[in-house]
C-alpha cells in the first residue's frame, strides 16, 4: 500500500483581527483542512499567528486547500514556508 508523502512547514498567518478570528482559524486548521496531520501553534501576537504544520502532500497542494477554506491571499511560498493574509 502506498502512503502519501508528508511535508513539514511553517505557516505564518497575518490579518487576524479578533480573538474570534484566531479561534476560527485554529478550528479550521484542526478540523476542516484535509490532510493536516499536526498543527502546533508556535507564536501568537497582534494580528499574526505562526504554526508548525505537518500535512500530507506538497506545500502547493496545502496552499490550494487553504485558499479554498480560508479565502486567503498567499504572500510567500517555498518548500518549507507559507505566508498568507486573511481577507
N, CA, C and O atoms as a Maestro MAE file, in Angstrom:
{
 s_m_m2io_version
 :::
 2.0.0
}

f_m_ct {
 s_m_title
 :::
 protein
 m_atom[348] {
  # First column is atom index #
  i_m_mmod_type
  r_m_x_coord
  r_m_y_coord
  r_m_z_coord
  i_m_residue_number
  s_m_chain_name
  s_m_pdb_residue_name
  s_m_pdb_atom_name
  i_m_atomic_number
  :::
  1 25 0.836 -1.192 0.000 1 A "UNK " " N  " 7
  2 3 0.000 0.000 0.000 1 A "UNK " " CA " 6
  3 2 0.874 1.246 0.000 1 A "UNK " " C  " 6
  4 15 1.836 1.319 0.765 1 A "UNK " " O  " 8
  5 25 0.564 2.216 -0.832 2 A "UNK " " N  " 7
  6 3 1.327 3.451 -0.970 2 A "UNK " " CA " 6
  7 2 0.809 4.487 0.016 2 A "UNK " " C  " 6
  8 15 -0.380 4.807 0.016 2 A "UNK " " O  " 8
  9 25 1.701 5.018 0.862 3 A "UNK " " N  " 7
  10 3 1.277 6.073 1.780 3 A "UNK " " CA " 6
  11 2 1.662 7.428 1.196 3 A "UNK " " C  " 6
  12 15 2.690 7.545 0.530 3 A "UNK " " O  " 8
  13 25 0.837 8.463 1.441 4 A "UNK " " N  " 7
  14 3 1.116 9.772 0.866 4 A "UNK " " CA " 6
  15 2 2.384 10.386 1.457 4 A "UNK " " C  " 6
  16 15 2.750 10.092 2.595 4 A "UNK " " O  " 8
  17 25 3.052 11.241 0.678 5 A "UNK " " N  " 7
  18 3 4.223 11.936 1.196 5 A "UNK " " CA " 6
  19 2 3.776 12.917 2.283 5 A "UNK " " C  " 6
  20 15 2.633 13.374 2.298 5 A "UNK " " O  " 8
  21 25 4.686 13.221 3.172 6 A "UNK " " N  " 7
  22 3 4.386 14.120 4.286 6 A "UNK " " CA " 6
  23 2 5.330 15.309 4.203 6 A "UNK " " C  " 6
  24 15 6.523 15.146 3.945 6 A "UNK " " O  " 8
  25 25 4.795 16.508 4.422 7 A "UNK " " N  " 7
  26 3 5.570 17.736 4.388 7 A "UNK " " CA " 6
  27 2 5.435 18.451 5.722 7 A "UNK " " C  " 6
  28 15 4.336 18.579 6.262 7 A "UNK " " O  " 8
  29 25 6.559 18.915 6.249 8 A "UNK " " N  " 7
  30 3 6.562 19.742 7.457 8 A "UNK " " CA " 6
  31 2 6.903 21.157 7.027 8 A "UNK " " C  " 6
  32 15 7.851 21.366 6.270 8 A "UNK " " O  " 8
  33 25 6.128 22.141 7.509 9 A "UNK " " N  " 7
  34 3 6.348 23.524 7.099 9 A "UNK " " CA " 6
  35 2 5.977 24.483 8.216 9 A "UNK " " C  " 6
  36 15 5.346 24.101 9.202 9 A "UNK " " O  " 8
  37 25 6.376 25.719 8.046 10 A "UNK " " N  " 7
  38 3 5.976 26.808 8.913 10 A "UNK " " CA " 6
  39 2 4.868 27.562 8.195 10 A "UNK " " C  " 6
  40 15 4.977 27.850 7.003 10 A "UNK " " O  " 8
  41 25 3.805 27.880 8.917 11 A "UNK " " N  " 7
  42 3 2.682 28.627 8.357 11 A "UNK " " CA " 6
  43 2 2.536 29.925 9.134 11 A "UNK " " C  " 6
  44 15 2.255 29.900 10.332 11 A "UNK " " O  " 8
  45 25 2.723 31.066 8.464 12 A "UNK " " N  " 7
  46 3 2.564 32.381 9.067 12 A "UNK " " CA " 6
  47 2 1.272 32.984 8.524 12 A "UNK " " C  " 6
  48 15 1.099 33.096 7.310 12 A "UNK " " O  " 8
  49 25 0.379 33.366 9.407 13 A "UNK " " N  " 7
  50 3 -0.905 33.931 9.004 13 A "UNK " " CA " 6
  51 2 -1.013 35.343 9.558 13 A "UNK " " C  " 6
  52 15 -0.866 35.566 10.760 13 A "UNK " " O  " 8
  53 25 -1.270 36.285 8.673 14 A "UNK " " N  " 7
  54 3 -1.451 37.689 9.057 14 A "UNK " " CA " 6
  55 2 -2.900 38.085 8.792 14 A "UNK " " C  " 6
  56 15 -3.581 37.470 7.973 14 A "UNK " " O  " 8
  57 25 -3.356 39.103 9.483 15 A "UNK " " N  " 7
  58 3 -4.699 39.605 9.243 15 A "UNK " " CA " 6
  59 2 -5.720 39.135 10.273 15 A "UNK " " C  " 6
  60 15 -6.923 39.301 10.071 15 A "UNK " " O  " 8
  61 25 -5.256 38.554 11.370 16 A "UNK " " N  " 7
  62 3 -6.150 38.156 12.445 16 A "UNK " " CA " 6
  63 2 -6.570 39.428 13.171 16 A "UNK " " C  " 6
  64 15 -5.721 40.175 13.657 16 A "UNK " " O  " 8
  65 25 -7.868 39.677 13.247 17 A "UNK " " N  " 7
  66 3 -8.346 40.937 13.820 17 A "UNK " " CA " 6
  67 2 -8.881 40.800 15.238 17 A "UNK " " C  " 6
  68 15 -8.808 41.740 16.029 17 A "UNK " " O  " 8
  69 25 -9.421 39.619 15.559 18 A "UNK " " N  " 7
  70 3 -10.034 39.421 16.872 18 A "UNK " " CA " 6
  71 2 -9.647 38.046 17.411 18 A "UNK " " C  " 6
  72 15 -9.114 37.203 16.689 18 A "UNK " " O  " 8
  73 25 -9.924 37.845 18.679 19 A "UNK " " N  " 7
  74 3 -9.702 36.523 19.256 19 A "UNK " " CA " 6
  75 2 -10.600 35.496 18.568 19 A "UNK " " C  " 6
  76 15 -10.196 34.347 18.389 19 A "UNK " " O  " 8
  77 25 -11.805 35.894 18.185 20 A "UNK " " N  " 7
  78 3 -12.710 35.006 17.451 20 A "UNK " " CA " 6
  79 2 -12.112 34.546 16.130 20 A "UNK " " C  " 6
  80 15 -12.275 33.388 15.746 20 A "UNK " " O  " 8
  81 25 -11.409 35.460 15.417 21 A "UNK " " N  " 7
  82 3 -10.718 35.074 14.174 21 A "UNK " " CA " 6
  83 2 -9.697 33.977 14.461 21 A "UNK " " C  " 6
  84 15 -9.598 32.995 13.725 21 A "UNK " " O  " 8
  85 25 -8.939 34.159 15.542 22 A "UNK " " N  " 7
  86 3 -7.928 33.171 15.903 22 A "UNK " " CA " 6
  87 2 -8.582 31.818 16.210 22 A "UNK " " C  " 6
  88 15 -8.109 30.778 15.752 22 A "UNK " " O  " 8
  89 25 -9.669 31.838 16.985 23 A "UNK " " N  " 7
  90 3 -10.349 30.592 17.361 23 A "UNK " " CA " 6
  91 2 -10.878 29.885 16.116 23 A "UNK " " C  " 6
  92 15 -10.727 28.670 15.993 23 A "UNK " " O  " 8
  93 25 -11.499 30.624 15.187 24 A "UNK " " N  " 7
  94 3 -11.991 30.024 13.939 24 A "UNK " " CA " 6
  95 2 -10.845 29.453 13.112 24 A "UNK " " C  " 6
  96 15 -10.955 28.358 12.560 24 A "UNK " " O  " 8
  97 25 -9.753 30.194 13.029 25 A "UNK " " N  " 7
  98 3 -8.578 29.738 12.279 25 A "UNK " " CA " 6
  99 2 -8.033 28.439 12.871 25 A "UNK " " C  " 6
  100 15 -7.759 27.486 12.141 25 A "UNK " " O  " 8
  101 25 -7.880 28.406 14.160 26 A "UNK " " N  " 7
  102 3 -7.356 27.207 14.837 26 A "UNK " " CA " 6
  103 2 -8.278 26.004 14.577 26 A "UNK " " C  " 6
  104 15 -7.804 24.905 14.290 26 A "UNK " " O  " 8
  105 25 -9.589 26.219 14.679 27 A "UNK " " N  " 7
  106 3 -10.553 25.149 14.422 27 A "UNK " " CA " 6
  107 2 -10.522 24.682 12.981 27 A "UNK " " C  " 6
  108 15 -10.621 23.487 12.704 27 A "UNK " " O  " 8
  109 25 -10.383 25.629 12.061 28 A "UNK " " N  " 7
  110 3 -10.319 25.279 10.647 28 A "UNK " " CA " 6
  111 2 -9.086 24.432 10.356 28 A "UNK " " C  " 6
  112 15 -9.171 23.427 9.650 28 A "UNK " " O  " 8
  113 25 -7.950 24.836 10.895 29 A "UNK " " N  " 7
  114 3 -6.720 24.067 10.675 29 A "UNK " " CA " 6
  115 2 -6.845 22.665 11.269 29 A "UNK " " C  " 6
  116 15 -6.324 21.701 10.708 29 A "UNK " " O  " 8
  117 25 -7.526 22.557 12.384 30 A "UNK " " N  " 7
  118 3 -7.630 21.270 13.071 30 A "UNK " " CA " 6
  119 2 -8.654 20.337 12.444 30 A "UNK " " C  " 6
  120 15 -8.439 19.126 12.401 30 A "UNK " " O  " 8
  121 25 -9.766 20.883 11.959 31 A "UNK " " N  " 7
  122 3 -10.892 20.028 11.587 31 A "UNK " " CA " 6
  123 2 -11.323 20.106 10.131 31 A "UNK " " C  " 6
  124 15 -11.937 19.160 9.637 31 A "UNK " " O  " 8
  125 25 -11.031 21.190 9.423 32 A "UNK " " N  " 7
  126 3 -11.629 21.365 8.109 32 A "UNK " " CA " 6
  127 2 -10.660 21.327 6.936 32 A "UNK " " C  " 6
  128 15 -11.096 21.305 5.785 32 A "UNK " " O  " 8
  129 25 -9.375 21.320 7.196 33 A "UNK " " N  " 7
  130 3 -8.404 21.259 6.095 33 A "UNK " " CA " 6
  131 2 -7.953 19.809 5.960 33 A "UNK " " C  " 6
  132 15 -7.263 19.292 6.838 33 A "UNK " " O  " 8
  133 25 -8.336 19.152 4.871 34 A "UNK " " N  " 7
  134 3 -7.961 17.742 4.692 34 A "UNK " " CA " 6
  135 2 -6.444 17.570 4.617 34 A "UNK " " C  " 6
  136 15 -5.740 18.403 4.046 34 A "UNK " " O  " 8
  137 25 -5.962 16.492 5.193 35 A "UNK " " N  " 7
  138 3 -4.553 16.138 5.073 35 A "UNK " " CA " 6
  139 2 -3.660 16.633 6.187 35 A "UNK " " C  " 6
  140 15 -2.512 16.196 6.281 35 A "UNK " " O  " 8
  141 25 -4.141 17.535 7.045 36 A "UNK " " N  " 7
  142 3 -3.292 18.008 8.134 36 A "UNK " " CA " 6
  143 2 -3.160 16.901 9.174 36 A "UNK " " C  " 6
  144 15 -4.152 16.409 9.712 36 A "UNK " " O  " 8
  145 25 -1.938 16.528 9.438 37 A "UNK " " N  " 7
  146 3 -1.677 15.513 10.469 37 A "UNK " " CA " 6
  147 2 -1.400 16.153 11.820 37 A "UNK " " C  " 6
  148 15 -1.732 15.595 12.865 37 A "UNK " " O  " 8
  149 25 -0.787 17.333 11.785 38 A "UNK " " N  " 7
  150 3 -0.453 18.011 13.031 38 A "UNK " " CA " 6
  151 2 -0.405 19.511 12.794 38 A "UNK " " C  " 6
  152 15 0.047 19.969 11.744 38 A "UNK " " O  " 8
  153 25 -0.872 20.274 13.776 39 A "UNK " " N  " 7
  154 3 -0.849 21.731 13.727 39 A "UNK " " CA " 6
  155 2 -0.499 22.228 15.127 39 A "UNK " " C  " 6
  156 15 -1.281 22.068 16.064 39 A "UNK " " O  " 8
  157 25 0.677 22.829 15.263 40 A "UNK " " N  " 7
  158 3 1.143 23.286 16.568 40 A "UNK " " CA " 6
  159 2 1.361 24.794 16.517 40 A "UNK " " C  " 6
  160 15 2.132 25.284 15.692 40 A "UNK " " O  " 8
  161 25 0.682 25.530 17.397 41 A "UNK " " N  " 7
  162 3 0.877 26.973 17.489 41 A "UNK " " CA " 6
  163 2 2.249 27.248 18.076 41 A "UNK " " C  " 6
  164 15 2.575 26.756 19.156 41 A "UNK " " O  " 8
  165 25 3.056 28.033 17.370 42 A "UNK " " N  " 7
  166 3 4.392 28.384 17.853 42 A "UNK " " CA " 6
  167 2 4.451 29.818 18.358 42 A "UNK " " C  " 6
  168 15 5.256 30.140 19.232 42 A "UNK " " O  " 8
  169 25 3.597 30.680 17.809 43 A "UNK " " N  " 7
  170 3 3.627 32.085 18.215 43 A "UNK " " CA " 6
  171 2 2.291 32.723 17.871 43 A "UNK " " C  " 6
  172 15 1.721 32.470 16.810 43 A "UNK " " O  " 8
  173 25 1.800 33.553 18.785 44 A "UNK " " N  " 7
  174 3 0.592 34.336 18.515 44 A "UNK " " CA " 6
  175 2 0.846 35.737 19.029 44 A "UNK " " C  " 6
  176 15 1.208 35.928 20.190 44 A "UNK " " O  " 8
  177 25 0.655 36.705 18.168 45 A "UNK " " N  " 7
  178 3 0.827 38.101 18.560 45 A "UNK " " CA " 6
  179 2 -0.251 38.911 17.857 45 A "UNK " " C  " 6
  180 15 -1.079 38.353 17.137 45 A "UNK " " O  " 8
  181 25 -0.245 40.202 18.058 46 A "UNK " " N  " 7
  182 3 -1.252 41.062 17.471 46 A "UNK " " CA " 6
  183 2 -1.295 40.882 15.960 46 A "UNK " " C  " 6
  184 15 -0.322 41.178 15.267 46 A "UNK " " O  " 8
  185 25 -2.430 40.393 15.447 47 A "UNK " " N  " 7
  186 3 -2.720 40.226 14.026 47 A "UNK " " CA " 6
  187 2 -1.955 39.090 13.334 47 A "UNK " " C  " 6
  188 15 -2.115 38.902 12.128 47 A "UNK " " O  " 8
  189 25 -1.129 38.326 14.065 48 A "UNK " " N  " 7
  190 3 -0.289 37.306 13.441 48 A "UNK " " CA " 6
  191 2 -0.275 36.017 14.272 48 A "UNK " " C  " 6
  192 15 -0.292 36.063 15.502 48 A "UNK " " O  " 8
  193 25 -0.244 34.889 13.598 49 A "UNK " " N  " 7
  194 3 -0.044 33.598 14.257 49 A "UNK " " CA " 6
  195 2 0.899 32.767 13.397 49 A "UNK " " C  " 6
  196 15 0.849 32.821 12.169 49 A "UNK " " O  " 8
  197 25 1.766 31.990 14.064 50 A "UNK " " N  " 7
  198 3 2.698 31.118 13.346 50 A "UNK " " CA " 6
  199 2 2.515 29.696 13.859 50 A "UNK " " C  " 6
  200 15 2.533 29.444 15.063 50 A "UNK " " O  " 8
  201 25 2.339 28.781 12.926 51 A "UNK " " N  " 7
  202 3 2.121 27.374 13.237 51 A "UNK " " CA " 6
  203 2 3.198 26.517 12.593 51 A "UNK " " C  " 6
  204 15 3.744 26.868 11.546 51 A "UNK " " O  " 8
  205 25 3.498 25.393 13.225 52 A "UNK " " N  " 7
  206 3 4.240 24.311 12.578 52 A "UNK " " CA " 6
  207 2 3.171 23.345 12.083 52 A "UNK " " C  " 6
  208 15 2.300 22.935 12.850 52 A "UNK " " O  " 8
  209 25 3.234 22.983 10.823 53 A "UNK " " N  " 7
  210 3 2.218 22.136 10.196 53 A "UNK " " CA " 6
  211 2 2.880 20.895 9.617 53 A "UNK " " C  " 6
  212 15 3.933 20.979 8.985 53 A "UNK " " O  " 8
  213 25 2.262 19.753 9.836 54 A "UNK " " N  " 7
  214 3 2.649 18.512 9.160 54 A "UNK " " CA " 6
  215 2 1.427 18.110 8.342 54 A "UNK " " C  " 6
  216 15 0.347 17.894 8.891 54 A "UNK " " O  " 8
  217 25 1.603 18.011 7.038 55 A "UNK " " N  " 7
  218 3 0.487 17.726 6.141 55 A "UNK " " CA " 6
  219 2 0.861 16.682 5.101 55 A "UNK " " C  " 6
  220 15 2.031 16.515 4.755 55 A "UNK " " O  " 8
  221 25 -0.132 16.000 4.625 56 A "UNK " " N  " 7
  222 3 0.077 15.062 3.528 56 A "UNK " " CA " 6
  223 2 0.203 15.851 2.235 56 A "UNK " " C  " 6
  224 15 -0.496 16.845 2.036 56 A "UNK " " O  " 8
  225 25 1.092 15.408 1.360 57 A "UNK " " N  " 7
  226 3 1.245 16.057 0.058 57 A "UNK " " CA " 6
  227 2 2.267 17.174 0.088 57 A "UNK " " C  " 6
  228 15 3.153 17.210 0.942 57 A "UNK " " O  " 8
  229 25 2.127 18.082 -0.857 58 A "UNK " " N  " 7
  230 3 3.099 19.158 -1.066 58 A "UNK " " CA " 6
  231 2 2.604 20.478 -0.481 58 A "UNK " " C  " 6
  232 15 1.437 20.613 -0.114 58 A "UNK " " O  " 8
  233 25 3.508 21.440 -0.402 59 A "UNK " " N  " 7
  234 3 3.133 22.786 0.037 59 A "UNK " " CA " 6
  235 2 2.126 23.378 -0.944 59 A "UNK " " C  " 6
  236 15 1.174 24.039 -0.529 59 A "UNK " " O  " 8
  237 25 2.326 23.146 -2.246 60 A "UNK " " N  " 7
  238 3 1.396 23.683 -3.254 60 A "UNK " " CA " 6
  239 2 -0.015 23.128 -3.052 60 A "UNK " " C  " 6
  240 15 -0.990 23.874 -3.141 60 A "UNK " " O  " 8
  241 25 -0.131 21.838 -2.783 61 A "UNK " " N  " 7
  242 3 -1.444 21.236 -2.539 61 A "UNK " " CA " 6
  243 2 -2.089 21.783 -1.281 61 A "UNK " " C  " 6
  244 15 -3.289 22.060 -1.261 61 A "UNK " " O  " 8
  245 25 -1.295 21.941 -0.229 62 A "UNK " " N  " 7
  246 3 -1.793 22.509 1.020 62 A "UNK " " CA " 6
  247 2 -2.247 23.950 0.803 62 A "UNK " " C  " 6
  248 15 -3.265 24.376 1.350 62 A "UNK " " O  " 8
  249 25 -1.486 24.699 0.002 63 A "UNK " " N  " 7
  250 3 -1.833 26.087 -0.307 63 A "UNK " " CA " 6
  251 2 -3.212 26.174 -0.951 63 A "UNK " " C  " 6
  252 15 -4.014 27.033 -0.585 63 A "UNK " " O  " 8
  253 25 -3.484 25.310 -1.887 64 A "UNK " " N  " 7
  254 3 -4.789 25.308 -2.550 64 A "UNK " " CA " 6
  255 2 -5.923 25.000 -1.572 64 A "UNK " " C  " 6
  256 15 -6.985 25.619 -1.629 64 A "UNK " " O  " 8
  257 25 -5.692 24.051 -0.686 65 A "UNK " " N  " 7
  258 3 -6.722 23.723 0.312 65 A "UNK " " CA " 6
  259 2 -6.970 24.907 1.245 65 A "UNK " " C  " 6
  260 15 -8.116 25.183 1.601 65 A "UNK " " O  " 8
  261 25 -5.902 25.613 1.645 66 A "UNK " " N  " 7
  262 3 -6.067 26.796 2.491 66 A "UNK " " CA " 6
  263 2 -6.826 27.897 1.764 66 A "UNK " " C  " 6
  264 15 -7.703 28.541 2.339 66 A "UNK " " O  " 8
  265 25 -6.484 28.110 0.496 67 A "UNK " " N  " 7
  266 3 -7.167 29.130 -0.302 67 A "UNK " " CA " 6
  267 2 -8.669 28.870 -0.348 67 A "UNK " " C  " 6
  268 15 -9.473 29.791 -0.207 67 A "UNK " " O  " 8
  269 25 -9.032 27.622 -0.545 68 A "UNK " " N  " 7
  270 3 -10.449 27.248 -0.617 68 A "UNK " " CA " 6
  271 2 -11.170 27.459 0.711 68 A "UNK " " C  " 6
  272 15 -12.277 27.997 0.735 68 A "UNK " " O  " 8
  273 25 -10.552 27.042 1.811 69 A "UNK " " N  " 7
  274 3 -11.217 27.074 3.119 69 A "UNK " " CA " 6
  275 2 -11.147 28.432 3.802 69 A "UNK " " C  " 6
  276 15 -12.094 28.827 4.483 69 A "UNK " " O  " 8
  277 25 -10.038 29.155 3.632 70 A "UNK " " N  " 7
  278 3 -9.847 30.413 4.352 70 A "UNK " " CA " 6
  279 2 -10.063 31.652 3.493 70 A "UNK " " C  " 6
  280 15 -10.204 32.752 4.027 70 A "UNK " " O  " 8
  281 25 -10.090 31.496 2.188 71 A "UNK " " N  " 7
  282 3 -10.176 32.671 1.329 71 A "UNK " " CA " 6
  283 2 -8.999 33.597 1.568 71 A "UNK " " C  " 6
  284 15 -9.171 34.811 1.678 71 A "UNK " " O  " 8
  285 25 -7.802 33.027 1.648 72 A "UNK " " N  " 7
  286 3 -6.610 33.786 1.993 72 A "UNK " " CA " 6
  287 2 -5.791 34.133 0.755 72 A "UNK " " C  " 6
  288 15 -5.841 33.448 -0.267 72 A "UNK " " O  " 8
  289 25 -5.039 35.216 0.885 73 A "UNK " " N  " 7
  290 3 -4.110 35.659 -0.153 73 A "UNK " " CA " 6
  291 2 -2.723 35.147 0.190 73 A "UNK " " C  " 6
  292 15 -2.248 35.362 1.305 73 A "UNK " " O  " 8
  293 25 -2.068 34.478 -0.739 74 A "UNK " " N  " 7
  294 3 -0.737 33.936 -0.484 74 A "UNK " " CA " 6
  295 2 0.289 35.054 -0.676 74 A "UNK " " C  " 6
  296 15 0.300 35.719 -1.712 74 A "UNK " " O  " 8
  297 25 1.147 35.258 0.322 75 A "UNK " " N  " 7
  298 3 2.201 36.264 0.237 75 A "UNK " " CA " 6
  299 2 3.511 35.653 -0.229 75 A "UNK " " C  " 6
  300 15 4.205 36.218 -1.075 75 A "UNK " " O  " 8
  301 25 3.844 34.500 0.324 76 A "UNK " " N  " 7
  302 3 5.123 33.860 0.010 76 A "UNK " " CA " 6
  303 2 4.957 32.356 0.170 76 A "UNK " " C  " 6
  304 15 4.238 31.888 1.052 76 A "UNK " " O  " 8
  305 25 5.622 31.620 -0.682 77 A "UNK " " N  " 7
  306 3 5.549 30.162 -0.607 77 A "UNK " " CA " 6
  307 2 6.854 29.574 -1.115 77 A "UNK " " C  " 6
  308 15 7.333 29.929 -2.192 77 A "UNK " " O  " 8
  309 25 7.426 28.667 -0.326 78 A "UNK " " N  " 7
  310 3 8.537 27.854 -0.819 78 A "UNK " " CA " 6
  311 2 8.350 26.458 -0.242 78 A "UNK " " C  " 6
  312 15 7.252 26.131 0.209 78 A "UNK " " O  " 8
  313 25 9.374 25.636 -0.242 79 A "UNK " " N  " 7
  314 3 9.179 24.244 0.162 79 A "UNK " " CA " 6
  315 2 9.078 24.029 1.667 79 A "UNK " " C  " 6
  316 15 8.828 22.902 2.096 79 A "UNK " " O  " 8
  317 25 9.263 25.065 2.488 80 A "UNK " " N  " 7
  318 3 9.164 24.930 3.946 80 A "UNK " " CA " 6
  319 2 8.388 26.058 4.622 80 A "UNK " " C  " 6
  320 15 8.120 25.980 5.821 80 A "UNK " " O  " 8
  321 25 8.030 27.084 3.894 81 A "UNK " " N  " 7
  322 3 7.376 28.244 4.484 81 A "UNK " " CA " 6
  323 2 6.208 28.702 3.642 81 A "UNK " " C  " 6
  324 15 6.295 28.789 2.417 81 A "UNK " " O  " 8
  325 25 5.111 28.993 4.323 82 A "UNK " " N  " 7
  326 3 3.932 29.521 3.654 82 A "UNK " " CA " 6
  327 2 3.448 30.708 4.471 82 A "UNK " " C  " 6
  328 15 3.164 30.567 5.661 82 A "UNK " " O  " 8
  329 25 3.350 31.880 3.841 83 A "UNK " " N  " 7
  330 3 2.845 33.080 4.500 83 A "UNK " " CA " 6
  331 2 1.588 33.521 3.765 83 A "UNK " " C  " 6
  332 15 1.556 33.545 2.535 83 A "UNK " " O  " 8
  333 25 0.545 33.873 4.529 84 A "UNK " " N  " 7
  334 3 -0.683 34.330 3.894 84 A "UNK " " CA " 6
  335 2 -1.362 35.399 4.707 84 A "UNK " " C  " 6
  336 15 -1.117 35.545 5.905 84 A "UNK " " O  " 8
  337 25 -2.221 36.146 4.042 85 A "UNK " " N  " 7
  338 3 -3.051 37.185 4.652 85 A "UNK " " CA " 6
  339 2 -4.495 36.754 4.587 85 A "UNK " " C  " 6
  340 15 -4.972 36.323 3.538 85 A "UNK " " O  " 8
  341 25 -5.200 36.866 5.705 86 A "UNK " " N  " 7
  342 3 -6.642 36.646 5.696 86 A "UNK " " CA " 6
  343 2 -7.300 37.855 5.051 86 A "UNK " " C  " 6
  344 15 -6.807 38.977 5.173 86 A "UNK " " O  " 8
  345 25 -8.392 37.631 4.377 87 A "UNK " " N  " 7
  346 3 -9.122 38.758 3.759 87 A "UNK " " CA " 6
  347 2 -10.166 39.281 4.689 87 A "UNK " " C  " 6
  348 15 -10.880 40.224 4.349 87 A "UNK " " O  " 8
  :::
 }
 m_bond[347] {
  # First column is bond index #
  i_m_from
  i_m_to
  i_m_order
  :::
  1 1 2 1
  2 2 3 1
  3 3 4 2
  4 3 5 1
  5 5 6 1
  6 6 7 1
  7 7 8 2
  8 7 9 1
  9 9 10 1
  10 10 11 1
  11 11 12 2
  12 11 13 1
  13 13 14 1
  14 14 15 1
  15 15 16 2
  16 15 17 1
  17 17 18 1
  18 18 19 1
  19 19 20 2
  20 19 21 1
  21 21 22 1
  22 22 23 1
  23 23 24 2
  24 23 25 1
  25 25 26 1
  26 26 27 1
  27 27 28 2
  28 27 29 1
  29 29 30 1
  30 30 31 1
  31 31 32 2
  32 31 33 1
  33 33 34 1
  34 34 35 1
  35 35 36 2
  36 35 37 1
  37 37 38 1
  38 38 39 1
  39 39 40 2
  40 39 41 1
  41 41 42 1
  42 42 43 1
  43 43 44 2
  44 43 45 1
  45 45 46 1
  46 46 47 1
  47 47 48 2
  48 47 49 1
  49 49 50 1
  50 50 51 1
  51 51 52 2
  52 51 53 1
  53 53 54 1
  54 54 55 1
  55 55 56 2
  56 55 57 1
  57 57 58 1
  58 58 59 1
  59 59 60 2
  60 59 61 1
  61 61 62 1
  62 62 63 1
  63 63 64 2
  64 63 65 1
  65 65 66 1
  66 66 67 1
  67 67 68 2
  68 67 69 1
  69 69 70 1
  70 70 71 1
  71 71 72 2
  72 71 73 1
  73 73 74 1
  74 74 75 1
  75 75 76 2
  76 75 77 1
  77 77 78 1
  78 78 79 1
  79 79 80 2
  80 79 81 1
  81 81 82 1
  82 82 83 1
  83 83 84 2
  84 83 85 1
  85 85 86 1
  86 86 87 1
  87 87 88 2
  88 87 89 1
  89 89 90 1
  90 90 91 1
  91 91 92 2
  92 91 93 1
  93 93 94 1
  94 94 95 1
  95 95 96 2
  96 95 97 1
  97 97 98 1
  98 98 99 1
  99 99 100 2
  100 99 101 1
  101 101 102 1
  102 102 103 1
  103 103 104 2
  104 103 105 1
  105 105 106 1
  106 106 107 1
  107 107 108 2
  108 107 109 1
  109 109 110 1
  110 110 111 1
  111 111 112 2
  112 111 113 1
  113 113 114 1
  114 114 115 1
  115 115 116 2
  116 115 117 1
  117 117 118 1
  118 118 119 1
  119 119 120 2
  120 119 121 1
  121 121 122 1
  122 122 123 1
  123 123 124 2
  124 123 125 1
  125 125 126 1
  126 126 127 1
  127 127 128 2
  128 127 129 1
  129 129 130 1
  130 130 131 1
  131 131 132 2
  132 131 133 1
  133 133 134 1
  134 134 135 1
  135 135 136 2
  136 135 137 1
  137 137 138 1
  138 138 139 1
  139 139 140 2
  140 139 141 1
  141 141 142 1
  142 142 143 1
  143 143 144 2
  144 143 145 1
  145 145 146 1
  146 146 147 1
  147 147 148 2
  148 147 149 1
  149 149 150 1
  150 150 151 1
  151 151 152 2
  152 151 153 1
  153 153 154 1
  154 154 155 1
  155 155 156 2
  156 155 157 1
  157 157 158 1
  158 158 159 1
  159 159 160 2
  160 159 161 1
  161 161 162 1
  162 162 163 1
  163 163 164 2
  164 163 165 1
  165 165 166 1
  166 166 167 1
  167 167 168 2
  168 167 169 1
  169 169 170 1
  170 170 171 1
  171 171 172 2
  172 171 173 1
  173 173 174 1
  174 174 175 1
  175 175 176 2
  176 175 177 1
  177 177 178 1
  178 178 179 1
  179 179 180 2
  180 179 181 1
  181 181 182 1
  182 182 183 1
  183 183 184 2
  184 183 185 1
  185 185 186 1
  186 186 187 1
  187 187 188 2
  188 187 189 1
  189 189 190 1
  190 190 191 1
  191 191 192 2
  192 191 193 1
  193 193 194 1
  194 194 195 1
  195 195 196 2
  196 195 197 1
  197 197 198 1
  198 198 199 1
  199 199 200 2
  200 199 201 1
  201 201 202 1
  202 202 203 1
  203 203 204 2
  204 203 205 1
  205 205 206 1
  206 206 207 1
  207 207 208 2
  208 207 209 1
  209 209 210 1
  210 210 211 1
  211 211 212 2
  212 211 213 1
  213 213 214 1
  214 214 215 1
  215 215 216 2
  216 215 217 1
  217 217 218 1
  218 218 219 1
  219 219 220 2
  220 219 221 1
  221 221 222 1
  222 222 223 1
  223 223 224 2
  224 223 225 1
  225 225 226 1
  226 226 227 1
  227 227 228 2
  228 227 229 1
  229 229 230 1
  230 230 231 1
  231 231 232 2
  232 231 233 1
  233 233 234 1
  234 234 235 1
  235 235 236 2
  236 235 237 1
  237 237 238 1
  238 238 239 1
  239 239 240 2
  240 239 241 1
  241 241 242 1
  242 242 243 1
  243 243 244 2
  244 243 245 1
  245 245 246 1
  246 246 247 1
  247 247 248 2
  248 247 249 1
  249 249 250 1
  250 250 251 1
  251 251 252 2
  252 251 253 1
  253 253 254 1
  254 254 255 1
  255 255 256 2
  256 255 257 1
  257 257 258 1
  258 258 259 1
  259 259 260 2
  260 259 261 1
  261 261 262 1
  262 262 263 1
  263 263 264 2
  264 263 265 1
  265 265 266 1
  266 266 267 1
  267 267 268 2
  268 267 269 1
  269 269 270 1
  270 270 271 1
  271 271 272 2
  272 271 273 1
  273 273 274 1
  274 274 275 1
  275 275 276 2
  276 275 277 1
  277 277 278 1
  278 278 279 1
  279 279 280 2
  280 279 281 1
  281 281 282 1
  282 282 283 1
  283 283 284 2
  284 283 285 1
  285 285 286 1
  286 286 287 1
  287 287 288 2
  288 287 289 1
  289 289 290 1
  290 290 291 1
  291 291 292 2
  292 291 293 1
  293 293 294 1
  294 294 295 1
  295 295 296 2
  296 295 297 1
  297 297 298 1
  298 298 299 1
  299 299 300 2
  300 299 301 1
  301 301 302 1
  302 302 303 1
  303 303 304 2
  304 303 305 1
  305 305 306 1
  306 306 307 1
  307 307 308 2
  308 307 309 1
  309 309 310 1
  310 310 311 1
  311 311 312 2
  312 311 313 1
  313 313 314 1
  314 314 315 1
  315 315 316 2
  316 315 317 1
  317 317 318 1
  318 318 319 1
  319 319 320 2
  320 319 321 1
  321 321 322 1
  322 322 323 1
  323 323 324 2
  324 323 325 1
  325 325 326 1
  326 326 327 1
  327 327 328 2
  328 327 329 1
  329 329 330 1
  330 330 331 1
  331 331 332 2
  332 331 333 1
  333 333 334 1
  334 334 335 1
  335 335 336 2
  336 335 337 1
  337 337 338 1
  338 338 339 1
  339 339 340 2
  340 339 341 1
  341 341 342 1
  342 342 343 1
  343 343 344 2
  344 343 345 1
  345 345 346 1
  346 346 347 1
  347 347 348 2
  :::
 }
}
